Amino acid sequence: MTTSADTITDLFMMRIQNDYVLNNIYTTSGSIVLTNYTEPFLLDAIDLFNTVSEESLTYTEGSASAVGYFTADLSREAKNILSKIMVLSWAQKQVANLIAMSRYVVDRDFRVSAPNLPSLQNYCILKTEEIDKLLSDYAYRNLNWDNWQNQLFDQG
């Protein structure tokens, strides 16, 4: 059995809820387009989680007419971790967009939204710390402590 990328995208969307662009893509184009649009966030999450994951994260990328999928059936915990890391990637993109926009737009409307930048940057910092702790806790839970006690460090 496999895990479809839209399963993780649904969890991701539940975590962020009010992003106009993502909601608009979903309402106008459907879930396949939304899942393919958010796939870079998922790929970032896979790269980060793959360093500690006990599960196979082999992923086949989606196309214009189909969503990507994992070759394995991921656990609920793995799906949640991937969706949480996707939120971090999404927030980092929001910060990068605001910084890029501030270089070119100097009108009054942008100055109204510009104060959101420090709070969004702080949100990214908090999310990064949360993800680091989440991955550390996951790695410690899945560590074979008997091997460590016998000084077989490279075997987990």
N, C-alpha and C positions, 0 to 999 in steps of 0.2 A: 504494500500500500504506500501511497505517496502523500505528501503534504503540499497543497497548492499555495502559491504565493498570496492569493486573495484572502486566505484564512488569516495570514499574518497582517496583511493590509487592513483587514476589518478591525483587528485588535489595535493597530496603530491609529486608525481613524477614531476609534472610541476614546483613545487617550488625548487626541488633540481637538476633536470635535468642531471647533469654529474657525477653520481656515477657509476663507472665501474661495480661493483658487481651487483647492482640492474638492470642496463641496460642489463648485460649479462644474468641474470636470466630471464628477460623478453624475450630476443631474442631467448634463447635456450629452455626455458620451457613454456613460455606463461604467460598470465595474472593471471590465477588461482594460479600457483605456486608463482608468485611474490606477489600477494595479501596475500597468506598464510604466505609467508616469512616476510612480513612487518606487519603482524597482531599484534605482540607484541608492535610495535610502536602505533598502533591504540588502543590497550588495555590500554596502558599508557595514551593516550590522553583521552580516555573515563573516566578513573579514575580521571584525573585532571579536566576535564570539567563537570563531573557529580555533582560536588559540587555547581555549580552555574546555571546549565542548567535548563531552564523551560520546555524543551522537554524530552520525555522519551528516555533514552539512553540504553534501554534493548537490549542486543546484543547476538546473537547466533553465536558461533565461527565456523569457517570453518573447512572442512575436506580435505583430500587429493584430493578429486574430486569436491569439491564445495567451494565457498567462503562464508564467514560469512555475516550476514545481521543484520540490526536493525529492530526491530518489528514495529517501527514507520517510517513514511515518514519525514525525517529530513529537516529542512529549509536550504536554501542556506547558511545562516549565520552560522548555526551549522556545516555544512560540511566544510566550510572554517576554522572555529576555530579548528576543529578536525585535519584537514590537517596541519595547522600551528603548533599545538602541536606535531604532528608526526615528523615534521622537527626538533624540539628541541630534541626529543627522539633519532632520527637518529644521530644528531650532538653529543649528549652525548655518544653514542655508538662509534662514530669515535674517540673521545678523549680517551675513555677507551681502545680502541684497540691500539692506538699509545702509551699510557702509558704502557700497557702490553707488547707490542713489545719492547719497550726501555729497559725493564728489561732483555731481553734475547738476543737481537741483538745489537752488538757493532761494526759492520763493517762500512765501509765508506759509503755505499749506504744509510743506515738508517740515518746517520748523515746529509745527504743532505735533507731528508724529516723531520727530527726532528725539524727544526726551524718553521715548520708549526704548531706545537703543541700550542705555545702561542696564535697565531692568531685564531686557532680553539677554544681554551678555551675562548678567548674574544668573539668569535661568539656565544658560548653557553651562556655566561653571557648576551649578548645583546638580544638573543632570549628569555631567561628567563624573562628579564625585559619586553620585548614586549608582551609575553604571559600573564604575570601578569597584565599589563595594559589592554590588550584585555579582559581578564576575569573580571576585575574590571568594565570596561566600560559596558560590557554585563550585569553584575549583577545590576549595577545602572540603566540602561535603563529598566530593567524588574522589578524593585522594585515598589511596590504599595505604593506610597508616601502618599496617603490618610490614609492608616492604620498607617503609622508612625506618621502622624499629630495627629491621635487619640490615639497615644501611644499603638498601638497593634503591638508590635515589632515582635512577634513570628509568625505573619500571613503574613509576607512579606512586 
